[in-house]
Amino acid sequence: MSFRPCSRVACPEESAATLTFDYADAMAVLGPLAVQREPHTFDLCARHARLTAAPQGWQLVRLRTLGEAATESGSTE
């Protein structure tokens, strides 16, 4: 797999997670890095993925990867 930088401006770190928005359901889903880059998703480094919050009024669903400890009560396996 080739290097995929974080989507955040001026962040040189390698992506570790992919953020997707479902506008119809006002939901953001943050999960493991997608196999390939998609035009309407955002690849984030581990730090930016950890700091990501959903827009006001939206739900953020965090999907864990194997070996990753649950850090929030809303985390999903």
N, CA, C and O atoms as a Maestro MAE file, in Angstrom:
{
 s_m_m2io_version
 :::
 2.0.0
}

f_m_ct {
 s_m_title
 :::
 protein
 m_atom[308] {
  # First column is atom index #
  i_m_mmod_type
  r_m_x_coord
  r_m_y_coord
  r_m_z_coord
  i_m_residue_number
  s_m_chain_name
  s_m_pdb_residue_name
  s_m_pdb_atom_name
  i_m_atomic_number
  :::
  1 25 0.851 -1.171 0.000 1 A "MET " " N  " 7
  2 3 0.000 0.000 0.000 1 A "MET " " CA " 6
  3 2 0.898 1.235 0.000 1 A "MET " " C  " 6
  4 15 1.896 1.275 0.719 1 A "MET " " O  " 8
  5 25 0.558 2.216 -0.782 2 A "SER " " N  " 7
  6 3 1.358 3.428 -0.855 2 A "SER " " CA " 6
  7 2 0.978 4.382 0.279 2 A "SER " " C  " 6
  8 15 -0.085 4.250 0.884 2 A "SER " " O  " 8
  9 25 1.854 5.334 0.555 3 A "PHE " " N  " 7
  10 3 1.645 6.323 1.613 3 A "PHE " " CA " 6
  11 2 0.436 7.184 1.304 3 A "PHE " " C  " 6
  12 15 0.325 7.741 0.212 3 A "PHE " " O  " 8
  13 25 -0.473 7.293 2.267 4 A "ARG " " N  " 7
  14 3 -1.649 8.158 2.137 4 A "ARG " " CA " 6
  15 2 -1.613 9.153 3.281 4 A "ARG " " C  " 6
  16 15 -1.807 8.777 4.437 4 A "ARG " " O  " 8
  17 25 -1.364 10.429 2.969 5 A "PRO " " N  " 7
  18 3 -1.270 11.418 4.041 5 A "PRO " " CA " 6
  19 2 -2.632 11.728 4.657 5 A "PRO " " C  " 6
  20 15 -3.675 11.498 4.047 5 A "PRO " " O  " 8
  21 25 -2.597 12.249 5.864 6 A "CYS " " N  " 7
  22 3 -3.796 12.691 6.563 6 A "CYS " " CA " 6
  23 2 -4.478 13.788 5.739 6 A "CYS " " C  " 6
  24 15 -3.801 14.604 5.113 6 A "CYS " " O  " 8
  25 25 -5.801 13.808 5.738 7 A "SER " " N  " 7
  26 3 -6.561 14.806 4.980 7 A "SER " " CA " 6
  27 2 -6.562 16.188 5.622 7 A "SER " " C  " 6
  28 15 -6.929 17.167 4.971 7 A "SER " " O  " 8
  29 25 -6.161 16.287 6.884 8 A "ARG " " N  " 7
  30 3 -6.131 17.582 7.553 8 A "ARG " " CA " 6
  31 2 -5.014 18.439 6.948 8 A "ARG " " C  " 6
  32 15 -3.917 17.946 6.685 8 A "ARG " " O  " 8
  33 25 -5.299 19.697 6.734 9 A "VAL " " N  " 7
  34 3 -4.365 20.628 6.108 9 A "VAL " " CA " 6
  35 2 -3.058 20.689 6.901 9 A "VAL " " C  " 6
  36 15 -3.070 20.831 8.124 9 A "VAL " " O  " 8
  37 25 -1.963 20.583 6.212 10 A "ALA " " N  " 7
  38 3 -0.601 20.697 6.752 10 A "ALA " " CA " 6
  39 2 -0.206 19.566 7.690 10 A "ALA " " C  " 6
  40 15 0.788 19.695 8.404 10 A "ALA " " O  " 8
  41 25 -0.937 18.477 7.716 11 A "CYS " " N  " 7
  42 3 -0.553 17.330 8.542 11 A "CYS " " CA " 6
  43 2 0.210 16.341 7.670 11 A "CYS " " C  " 6
  44 15 -0.349 15.807 6.712 11 A "CYS " " O  " 8
  45 25 1.474 16.088 7.985 12 A "PRO " " N  " 7
  46 3 2.285 15.189 7.162 12 A "PRO " " CA " 6
  47 2 2.189 13.716 7.563 12 A "PRO " " C  " 6
  48 15 2.826 12.864 6.943 12 A "PRO " " O  " 8
  49 25 1.403 13.412 8.590 13 A "GLU " " N  " 7
  50 3 1.338 12.043 9.107 13 A "GLU " " CA " 6
  51 2 0.586 11.105 8.163 13 A "GLU " " C  " 6
  52 15 -0.229 11.536 7.348 13 A "GLU " " O  " 8
  53 25 0.882 9.819 8.297 14 A "GLU " " N  " 7
  54 3 0.224 8.802 7.480 14 A "GLU " " CA " 6
  55 2 -1.174 8.506 8.027 14 A "GLU " " C  " 6
  56 15 -1.387 8.505 9.239 14 A "GLU " " O  " 8
  57 25 -2.103 8.262 7.140 15 A "SER " " N  " 7
  58 3 -3.489 7.979 7.526 15 A "SER " " CA " 6
  59 2 -3.596 6.654 8.267 15 A "SER " " C  " 6
  60 15 -2.880 5.696 7.974 15 A "SER " " O  " 8
  61 25 -4.517 6.623 9.245 16 A "ALA " " N  " 7
  62 3 -4.753 5.417 10.027 16 A "ALA " " CA " 6
  63 2 -6.243 5.068 10.091 16 A "ALA " " C  " 6
  64 15 -6.602 3.961 10.493 16 A "ALA " " O  " 8
  65 25 -7.111 6.009 9.696 17 A "ALA " " N  " 7
  66 3 -8.558 5.799 9.784 17 A "ALA " " CA " 6
  67 2 -9.246 6.559 8.654 17 A "ALA " " C  " 6
  68 15 -8.670 7.476 8.068 17 A "ALA " " O  " 8
  69 25 -10.482 6.169 8.357 18 A "THR " " N  " 7
  70 3 -11.259 6.844 7.324 18 A "THR " " CA " 6
  71 2 -12.556 7.364 7.937 18 A "THR " " C  " 6
  72 15 -13.249 6.641 8.653 18 A "THR " " O  " 8
  73 25 -12.874 8.620 7.651 19 A "LEU " " N  " 7
  74 3 -14.080 9.278 8.134 19 A "LEU " " CA " 6
  75 2 -15.047 9.436 6.970 19 A "LEU " " C  " 6
  76 15 -14.681 9.940 5.909 19 A "LEU " " O  " 8
  77 25 -16.289 8.998 7.179 20 A "THR " " N  " 7
  78 3 -17.330 9.082 6.161 20 A "THR " " CA " 6
  79 2 -18.552 9.762 6.765 20 A "THR " " C  " 6
  80 15 -18.876 9.543 7.932 20 A "THR " " O  " 8
  81 25 -19.225 10.583 5.974 21 A "PHE " " N  " 7
  82 3 -20.432 11.270 6.434 21 A "PHE " " CA " 6
  83 2 -21.658 10.715 5.732 21 A "PHE " " C  " 6
  84 15 -21.647 10.495 4.521 21 A "PHE " " O  " 8
  85 25 -22.726 10.487 6.507 22 A "ASP " " N  " 7
  86 3 -24.019 10.098 5.966 22 A "ASP " " CA " 6
  87 2 -24.953 11.270 6.251 22 A "ASP " " C  " 6
  88 15 -25.523 11.371 7.337 22 A "ASP " " O  " 8
  89 25 -25.100 12.145 5.276 23 A "TYR " " N  " 7
  90 3 -25.849 13.386 5.461 23 A "TYR " " CA " 6
  91 2 -27.329 13.140 5.737 23 A "TYR " " C  " 6
  92 15 -27.935 13.880 6.512 23 A "TYR " " O  " 8
  93 25 -27.918 12.132 5.132 24 A "ALA " " N  " 7
  94 3 -29.342 11.844 5.325 24 A "ALA " " CA " 6
  95 2 -29.659 11.474 6.766 24 A "ALA " " C  " 6
  96 15 -30.729 11.808 7.273 24 A "ALA " " O  " 8
  97 25 -28.728 10.781 7.430 25 A "ASP " " N  " 7
  98 3 -28.943 10.346 8.808 25 A "ASP " " CA " 6
  99 2 -28.204 11.200 9.828 25 A "ASP " " C  " 6
  100 15 -28.233 10.893 11.020 25 A "ASP " " O  " 8
  101 25 -27.539 12.271 9.385 26 A "ALA " " N  " 7
  102 3 -26.748 13.134 10.268 26 A "ALA " " CA " 6
  103 2 -25.797 12.297 11.115 26 A "ALA " " C  " 6
  104 15 -25.761 12.416 12.339 26 A "ALA " " O  " 8
  105 25 -25.022 11.442 10.429 27 A "MET " " N  " 7
  106 3 -24.117 10.526 11.103 27 A "MET " " CA " 6
  107 2 -22.740 10.573 10.456 27 A "MET " " C  " 6
  108 15 -22.618 10.621 9.232 27 A "MET " " O  " 8
  109 25 -21.710 10.560 11.286 28 A "ALA " " N  " 7
  110 3 -20.335 10.450 10.817 28 A "ALA " " CA " 6
  111 2 -19.811 9.108 11.309 28 A "ALA " " C  " 6
  112 15 -20.037 8.736 12.461 28 A "ALA " " O  " 8
  113 25 -19.114 8.383 10.444 29 A "VAL " " N  " 7
  114 3 -18.575 7.080 10.807 29 A "VAL " " CA " 6
  115 2 -17.061 7.129 10.649 29 A "VAL " " C  " 6
  116 15 -16.543 7.447 9.579 29 A "VAL " " O  " 8
  117 25 -16.363 6.807 11.735 30 A "LEU " " N  " 7
  118 3 -14.904 6.776 11.742 30 A "LEU " " CA " 6
  119 2 -14.480 5.333 11.949 30 A "LEU " " C  " 6
  120 15 -14.758 4.741 12.992 30 A "LEU " " O  " 8
  121 25 -13.815 4.774 10.967 31 A "GLY " " N  " 7
  122 3 -13.436 3.370 11.044 31 A "GLY " " CA " 6
  123 2 -12.024 3.139 10.566 31 A "GLY " " C  " 6
  124 15 -11.281 4.089 10.319 31 A "GLY " " O  " 8
  125 25 -11.650 1.882 10.434 32 A "PRO " " N  " 7
  126 3 -10.319 1.541 9.949 32 A "PRO " " CA " 6
  127 2 -10.061 2.163 8.575 32 A "PRO " " C  " 6
  128 15 -11.001 2.468 7.841 32 A "PRO " " O  " 8
  129 25 -8.813 2.346 8.238 33 A "LEU " " N  " 7
  130 3 -8.441 2.935 6.959 33 A "LEU " " CA " 6
  131 2 -9.014 2.106 5.810 33 A "LEU " " C  " 6
  132 15 -8.821 0.891 5.751 33 A "LEU " " O  " 8
  133 25 -9.709 2.764 4.916 34 A "ALA " " N  " 7
  134 3 -10.294 2.088 3.759 34 A "ALA " " CA " 6
  135 2 -9.182 1.531 2.868 34 A "ALA " " C  " 6
  136 15 -8.071 2.062 2.838 34 A "ALA " " O  " 8
  137 25 -9.491 0.468 2.154 35 A "VAL " " N  " 7
  138 3 -8.507 -0.173 1.284 35 A "VAL " " CA " 6
  139 2 -7.986 0.792 0.230 35 A "VAL " " C  " 6
  140 15 -6.793 0.805 -0.074 35 A "VAL " " O  " 8
  141 25 -8.877 1.597 -0.322 36 A "GLN " " N  " 7
  142 3 -8.444 2.598 -1.302 36 A "GLN " " CA " 6
  143 2 -9.122 3.926 -1.011 36 A "GLN " " C  " 6
  144 15 -10.190 3.972 -0.400 36 A "GLN " " O  " 8
  145 25 -8.500 4.988 -1.447 37 A "ARG " " N  " 7
  146 3 -9.020 6.333 -1.212 37 A "ARG " " CA " 6
  147 2 -10.286 6.549 -2.041 37 A "ARG " " C  " 6
  148 15 -10.323 6.217 -3.226 37 A "ARG " " O  " 8
  149 25 -11.312 7.102 -1.416 38 A "GLU " " N  " 7
  150 3 -12.571 7.410 -2.084 38 A "GLU " " CA " 6
  151 2 -12.742 8.927 -2.112 38 A "GLU " " C  " 6
  152 15 -12.272 9.609 -1.201 38 A "GLU " " O  " 8
  153 25 -13.400 9.468 -3.132 39 A "PRO " " N  " 7
  154 3 -13.492 10.923 -3.267 39 A "PRO " " CA " 6
  155 2 -14.298 11.632 -2.182 39 A "PRO " " C  " 6
  156 15 -14.051 12.811 -1.932 39 A "PRO " " O  " 8
  157 25 -15.239 10.977 -1.534 40 A "HIS " " N  " 7
  158 3 -16.090 11.666 -0.553 40 A "HIS " " CA " 6
  159 2 -15.837 11.197 0.878 40 A "HIS " " C  " 6
  160 15 -16.725 11.274 1.727 40 A "HIS " " O  " 8
  161 25 -14.626 10.712 1.142 41 A "THR " " N  " 7
  162 3 -14.226 10.308 2.491 41 A "THR " " CA " 6
  163 2 -12.969 11.073 2.864 41 A "THR " " C  " 6
  164 15 -12.325 11.696 2.020 41 A "THR " " O  " 8
  165 25 -12.633 11.013 4.152 42 A "PHE " " N  " 7
  166 3 -11.455 11.707 4.645 42 A "PHE " " CA " 6
  167 2 -10.571 10.713 5.377 42 A "PHE " " C  " 6
  168 15 -11.024 10.057 6.315 42 A "PHE " " O  " 8
  169 25 -9.327 10.594 4.965 43 A "ASP " " N  " 7
  170 3 -8.364 9.735 5.633 43 A "ASP " " CA " 6
  171 2 -7.664 10.564 6.698 43 A "ASP " " C  " 6
  172 15 -7.170 11.655 6.414 43 A "ASP " " O  " 8
  173 25 -7.620 10.051 7.919 44 A "LEU " " N  " 7
  174 3 -7.048 10.792 9.039 44 A "LEU " " CA " 6
  175 2 -5.928 10.008 9.715 44 A "LEU " " C  " 6
  176 15 -5.969 8.779 9.772 44 A "LEU " " O  " 8
  177 25 -4.933 10.721 10.225 45 A "CYS " " N  " 7
  178 3 -3.877 10.088 11.003 45 A "CYS " " CA " 6
  179 2 -4.464 9.692 12.361 45 A "CYS " " C  " 6
  180 15 -5.584 10.083 12.689 45 A "CYS " " O  " 8
  181 25 -3.719 8.928 13.140 46 A "ALA " " N  " 7
  182 3 -4.224 8.448 14.430 46 A "ALA " " CA " 6
  183 2 -4.585 9.604 15.362 46 A "ALA " " C  " 6
  184 15 -5.601 9.535 16.055 46 A "ALA " " O  " 8
  185 25 -3.787 10.648 15.393 47 A "ARG " " N  " 7
  186 3 -4.047 11.773 16.284 47 A "ARG " " CA " 6
  187 2 -5.330 12.510 15.892 47 A "ARG " " C  " 6
  188 15 -6.170 12.790 16.748 47 A "ARG " " O  " 8
  189 25 -5.484 12.822 14.610 48 A "HIS " " N  " 7
  190 3 -6.690 13.528 14.172 48 A "HIS " " CA " 6
  191 2 -7.931 12.640 14.291 48 A "HIS " " C  " 6
  192 15 -9.017 13.146 14.573 48 A "HIS " " O  " 8
  193 25 -7.794 11.346 14.085 49 A "ALA " " N  " 7
  194 3 -8.933 10.435 14.266 49 A "ALA " " CA " 6
  195 2 -9.384 10.445 15.721 49 A "ALA " " C  " 6
  196 15 -10.582 10.464 16.003 49 A "ALA " " O  " 8
  197 25 -8.423 10.434 16.648 50 A "ARG " " N  " 7
  198 3 -8.735 10.441 18.072 50 A "ARG " " CA " 6
  199 2 -9.422 11.741 18.490 50 A "ARG " " C  " 6
  200 15 -10.289 11.729 19.364 50 A "ARG " " O  " 8
  201 25 -9.040 12.866 17.870 51 A "LEU " " N  " 7
  202 3 -9.576 14.176 18.241 51 A "LEU " " CA " 6
  203 2 -10.847 14.564 17.488 51 A "LEU " " C  " 6
  204 15 -11.441 15.603 17.779 51 A "LEU " " O  " 8
  205 25 -11.269 13.754 16.534 52 A "THR " " N  " 7
  206 3 -12.436 14.080 15.706 52 A "THR " " CA " 6
  207 2 -13.730 14.048 16.519 52 A "THR " " C  " 6
  208 15 -13.959 13.145 17.324 52 A "THR " " O  " 8
  209 25 -14.554 15.042 16.289 53 A "ALA " " N  " 7
  210 3 -15.876 15.115 16.904 53 A "ALA " " CA " 6
  211 2 -16.896 15.349 15.795 53 A "ALA " " C  " 6
  212 15 -16.576 15.914 14.749 53 A "ALA " " O  " 8
  213 25 -18.119 14.908 16.037 54 A "ALA " " N  " 7
  214 3 -19.182 15.096 15.048 54 A "ALA " " CA " 6
  215 2 -19.706 16.529 15.111 54 A "ALA " " C  " 6
  216 15 -19.644 17.169 16.161 54 A "ALA " " O  " 8
  217 25 -20.220 17.031 13.992 55 A "PRO " " N  " 7
  218 3 -20.847 18.355 14.016 55 A "PRO " " CA " 6
  219 2 -22.021 18.360 15.003 55 A "PRO " " C  " 6
  220 15 -22.595 17.311 15.297 55 A "PRO " " O  " 8
  221 25 -22.363 19.521 15.501 56 A "GLN " " N  " 7
  222 3 -23.471 19.640 16.457 56 A "GLN " " CA " 6
  223 2 -24.748 19.037 15.861 56 A "GLN " " C  " 6
  224 15 -25.125 19.334 14.727 56 A "GLN " " O  " 8
  225 25 -25.396 18.191 16.649 57 A "GLY " " N  " 7
  226 3 -26.632 17.551 16.211 57 A "GLY " " CA " 6
  227 2 -26.412 16.248 15.450 57 A "GLY " " C  " 6
  228 15 -27.375 15.576 15.082 57 A "GLY " " O  " 8
  229 25 -25.158 15.889 15.213 58 A "TRP " " N  " 7
  230 3 -24.835 14.654 14.495 58 A "TRP " " CA " 6
  231 2 -24.368 13.600 15.480 58 A "TRP " " C  " 6
  232 15 -23.951 13.912 16.596 58 A "TRP " " O  " 8
  233 25 -24.444 12.343 15.049 59 A "GLN " " N  " 7
  234 3 -23.941 11.216 15.822 59 A "GLN " " CA " 6
  235 2 -22.617 10.779 15.208 59 A "GLN " " C  " 6
  236 15 -22.485 10.720 13.985 59 A "GLN " " O  " 8
  237 25 -21.633 10.472 16.057 60 A "LEU " " N  " 7
  238 3 -20.351 9.948 15.585 60 A "LEU " " CA " 6
  239 2 -20.248 8.496 16.011 60 A "LEU " " C  " 6
  240 15 -20.316 8.188 17.201 60 A "LEU " " O  " 8
  241 25 -20.085 7.605 15.045 61 A "VAL " " N  " 7
  242 3 -19.914 6.182 15.312 61 A "VAL " " CA " 6
  243 2 -18.447 5.857 15.081 61 A "VAL " " C  " 6
  244 15 -17.913 6.090 13.996 61 A "VAL " " O  " 8
  245 25 -17.799 5.315 16.111 62 A "ARG " " N  " 7
  246 3 -16.390 4.917 16.003 62 A "ARG " " CA " 6
  247 2 -16.316 3.396 15.936 62 A "ARG " " C  " 6
  248 15 -16.750 2.701 16.855 62 A "ARG " " O  " 8
  249 25 -15.767 2.893 14.849 63 A "LEU " " N  " 7
  250 3 -15.567 1.457 14.687 63 A "LEU " " CA " 6
  251 2 -14.132 1.149 15.063 63 A "LEU " " C  " 6
  252 15 -13.204 1.758 14.531 63 A "LEU " " O  " 8
  253 25 -13.943 0.208 15.977 64 A "ARG " " N  " 7
  254 3 -12.597 -0.145 16.420 64 A "ARG " " CA " 6
  255 2 -11.968 -1.175 15.492 64 A "ARG " " C  " 6
  256 15 -12.658 -1.958 14.839 64 A "ARG " " O  " 8
  257 25 -10.651 -1.153 15.452 65 A "THR " " N  " 7
  258 3 -9.912 -2.182 14.737 65 A "THR " " CA " 6
  259 2 -9.452 -3.217 15.753 65 A "THR " " C  " 6
  260 15 -9.467 -2.944 16.954 65 A "THR " " O  " 8
  261 25 -9.050 -4.382 15.305 66 A "LEU " " N  " 7
  262 3 -8.574 -5.422 16.213 66 A "LEU " " CA " 6
  263 2 -7.382 -4.909 17.006 66 A "LEU " " C  " 6
  264 15 -6.490 -4.266 16.452 66 A "LEU " " O  " 8
  265 25 -7.368 -5.189 18.286 67 A "GLY " " N  " 7
  266 3 -6.265 -4.778 19.134 67 A "GLY " " CA " 6
  267 2 -6.387 -3.371 19.675 67 A "GLY " " C  " 6
  268 15 -5.532 -2.939 20.449 67 A "GLY " " O  " 8
  269 25 -7.405 -2.654 19.301 68 A "GLU " " N  " 7
  270 3 -7.597 -1.273 19.757 68 A "GLU " " CA " 6
  271 2 -8.530 -1.293 20.959 68 A "GLU " " C  " 6
  272 15 -9.612 -1.876 20.890 68 A "GLU " " O  " 8
  273 25 -8.129 -0.671 22.051 69 A "ALA " " N  " 7
  274 3 -8.925 -0.655 23.272 69 A "ALA " " CA " 6
  275 2 -10.074 0.342 23.144 69 A "ALA " " C  " 6
  276 15 -9.939 1.369 22.479 69 A "ALA " " O  " 8
  277 25 -11.191 0.038 23.775 70 A "ALA " " N  " 7
  278 3 -12.330 0.950 23.788 70 A "ALA " " CA " 6
  279 2 -12.001 2.124 24.706 70 A "ALA " " C  " 6
  280 15 -11.586 1.922 25.847 70 A "ALA " " O  " 8
  281 25 -12.183 3.350 24.214 71 A "THR " " N  " 7
  282 3 -11.893 4.532 25.008 71 A "THR " " CA " 6
  283 2 -13.144 5.336 25.287 71 A "THR " " C  " 6
  284 15 -13.117 6.248 26.114 71 A "THR " " O  " 8
  285 25 -14.239 5.020 24.616 72 A "GLU " " N  " 7
  286 3 -15.492 5.737 24.800 72 A "GLU " " CA " 6
  287 2 -16.622 4.745 24.971 72 A "GLU " " C  " 6
  288 15 -16.571 3.634 24.444 72 A "GLU " " O  " 8
  289 25 -17.641 5.151 25.710 73 A "SER " " N  " 7
  290 3 -18.768 4.252 25.920 73 A "SER " " CA " 6
  291 2 -19.555 4.027 24.634 73 A "SER " " C  " 6
  292 15 -20.266 3.029 24.514 73 A "SER " " O  " 8
  293 25 -19.438 4.945 23.665 74 A "GLY " " N  " 7
  294 3 -20.170 4.826 22.420 74 A "GLY " " CA " 6
  295 2 -19.437 4.053 21.355 74 A "GLY " " C  " 6
  296 15 -19.904 3.981 20.219 74 A "GLY " " O  " 8
  297 25 -18.284 3.462 21.692 75 A "SER " " N  " 7
  298 3 -17.506 2.721 20.704 75 A "SER " " CA " 6
  299 2 -18.208 1.432 20.320 75 A "SER " " C  " 6
  300 15 -18.918 0.827 21.124 75 A "SER " " O  " 8
  301 25 -18.000 1.027 19.088 76 A "THR " " N  " 7
  302 3 -18.612 -0.185 18.554 76 A "THR " " CA " 6
  303 2 -17.515 -1.115 18.063 76 A "THR " " C  " 6
  304 15 -16.492 -0.653 17.557 76 A "THR " " O  " 8
  305 25 -17.715 -2.411 18.205 77 A "GLU " " N  " 7
  306 3 -16.722 -3.351 17.687 77 A "GLU " " CA " 6
  307 2 -16.939 -3.624 16.241 77 A "GLU " " C  " 6
  308 15 -16.192 -4.396 15.639 77 A "GLU " " O  " 8
  :::
 }
 m_bond[307] {
  # First column is bond index #
  i_m_from
  i_m_to
  i_m_order
  :::
  1 1 2 1
  2 2 3 1
  3 3 4 2
  4 3 5 1
  5 5 6 1
  6 6 7 1
  7 7 8 2
  8 7 9 1
  9 9 10 1
  10 10 11 1
  11 11 12 2
  12 11 13 1
  13 13 14 1
  14 14 15 1
  15 15 16 2
  16 15 17 1
  17 17 18 1
  18 18 19 1
  19 19 20 2
  20 19 21 1
  21 21 22 1
  22 22 23 1
  23 23 24 2
  24 23 25 1
  25 25 26 1
  26 26 27 1
  27 27 28 2
  28 27 29 1
  29 29 30 1
  30 30 31 1
  31 31 32 2
  32 31 33 1
  33 33 34 1
  34 34 35 1
  35 35 36 2
  36 35 37 1
  37 37 38 1
  38 38 39 1
  39 39 40 2
  40 39 41 1
  41 41 42 1
  42 42 43 1
  43 43 44 2
  44 43 45 1
  45 45 46 1
  46 46 47 1
  47 47 48 2
  48 47 49 1
  49 49 50 1
  50 50 51 1
  51 51 52 2
  52 51 53 1
  53 53 54 1
  54 54 55 1
  55 55 56 2
  56 55 57 1
  57 57 58 1
  58 58 59 1
  59 59 60 2
  60 59 61 1
  61 61 62 1
  62 62 63 1
  63 63 64 2
  64 63 65 1
  65 65 66 1
  66 66 67 1
  67 67 68 2
  68 67 69 1
  69 69 70 1
  70 70 71 1
  71 71 72 2
  72 71 73 1
  73 73 74 1
  74 74 75 1
  75 75 76 2
  76 75 77 1
  77 77 78 1
  78 78 79 1
  79 79 80 2
  80 79 81 1
  81 81 82 1
  82 82 83 1
  83 83 84 2
  84 83 85 1
  85 85 86 1
  86 86 87 1
  87 87 88 2
  88 87 89 1
  89 89 90 1
  90 90 91 1
  91 91 92 2
  92 91 93 1
  93 93 94 1
  94 94 95 1
  95 95 96 2
  96 95 97 1
  97 97 98 1
  98 98 99 1
  99 99 100 2
  100 99 101 1
  101 101 102 1
  102 102 103 1
  103 103 104 2
  104 103 105 1
  105 105 106 1
  106 106 107 1
  107 107 108 2
  108 107 109 1
  109 109 110 1
  110 110 111 1
  111 111 112 2
  112 111 113 1
  113 113 114 1
  114 114 115 1
  115 115 116 2
  116 115 117 1
  117 117 118 1
  118 118 119 1
  119 119 120 2
  120 119 121 1
  121 121 122 1
  122 122 123 1
  123 123 124 2
  124 123 125 1
  125 125 126 1
  126 126 127 1
  127 127 128 2
  128 127 129 1
  129 129 130 1
  130 130 131 1
  131 131 132 2
  132 131 133 1
  133 133 134 1
  134 134 135 1
  135 135 136 2
  136 135 137 1
  137 137 138 1
  138 138 139 1
  139 139 140 2
  140 139 141 1
  141 141 142 1
  142 142 143 1
  143 143 144 2
  144 143 145 1
  145 145 146 1
  146 146 147 1
  147 147 148 2
  148 147 149 1
  149 149 150 1
  150 150 151 1
  151 151 152 2
  152 151 153 1
  153 153 154 1
  154 154 155 1
  155 155 156 2
  156 155 157 1
  157 157 158 1
  158 158 159 1
  159 159 160 2
  160 159 161 1
  161 161 162 1
  162 162 163 1
  163 163 164 2
  164 163 165 1
  165 165 166 1
  166 166 167 1
  167 167 168 2
  168 167 169 1
  169 169 170 1
  170 170 171 1
  171 171 172 2
  172 171 173 1
  173 173 174 1
  174 174 175 1
  175 175 176 2
  176 175 177 1
  177 177 178 1
  178 178 179 1
  179 179 180 2
  180 179 181 1
  181 181 182 1
  182 182 183 1
  183 183 184 2
  184 183 185 1
  185 185 186 1
  186 186 187 1
  187 187 188 2
  188 187 189 1
  189 189 190 1
  190 190 191 1
  191 191 192 2
  192 191 193 1
  193 193 194 1
  194 194 195 1
  195 195 196 2
  196 195 197 1
  197 197 198 1
  198 198 199 1
  199 199 200 2
  200 199 201 1
  201 201 202 1
  202 202 203 1
  203 203 204 2
  204 203 205 1
  205 205 206 1
  206 206 207 1
  207 207 208 2
  208 207 209 1
  209 209 210 1
  210 210 211 1
  211 211 212 2
  212 211 213 1
  213 213 214 1
  214 214 215 1
  215 215 216 2
  216 215 217 1
  217 217 218 1
  218 218 219 1
  219 219 220 2
  220 219 221 1
  221 221 222 1
  222 222 223 1
  223 223 224 2
  224 223 225 1
  225 225 226 1
  226 226 227 1
  227 227 228 2
  228 227 229 1
  229 229 230 1
  230 230 231 1
  231 231 232 2
  232 231 233 1
  233 233 234 1
  234 234 235 1
  235 235 236 2
  236 235 237 1
  237 237 238 1
  238 238 239 1
  239 239 240 2
  240 239 241 1
  241 241 242 1
  242 242 243 1
  243 243 244 2
  244 243 245 1
  245 245 246 1
  246 246 247 1
  247 247 248 2
  248 247 249 1
  249 249 250 1
  250 250 251 1
  251 251 252 2
  252 251 253 1
  253 253 254 1
  254 254 255 1
  255 255 256 2
  256 255 257 1
  257 257 258 1
  258 258 259 1
  259 259 260 2
  260 259 261 1
  261 261 262 1
  262 262 263 1
  263 263 264 2
  264 263 265 1
  265 265 266 1
  266 266 267 1
  267 267 268 2
  268 267 269 1
  269 269 270 1
  270 270 271 1
  271 271 272 2
  272 271 273 1
  273 273 274 1
  274 274 275 1
  275 275 276 2
  276 275 277 1
  277 277 278 1
  278 278 279 1
  279 279 280 2
  280 279 281 1
  281 281 282 1
  282 282 283 1
  283 283 284 2
  284 283 285 1
  285 285 286 1
  286 286 287 1
  287 287 288 2
  288 287 289 1
  289 289 290 1
  290 290 291 1
  291 291 292 2
  292 291 293 1
  293 293 294 1
  294 294 295 1
  295 295 296 2
  296 295 297 1
  297 297 298 1
  298 298 299 1
  299 299 300 2
  300 299 301 1
  301 301 302 1
  302 302 303 1
  303 303 304 2
  304 303 305 1
  305 305 306 1
  306 306 307 1
  307 307 308 2
  :::
 }
}
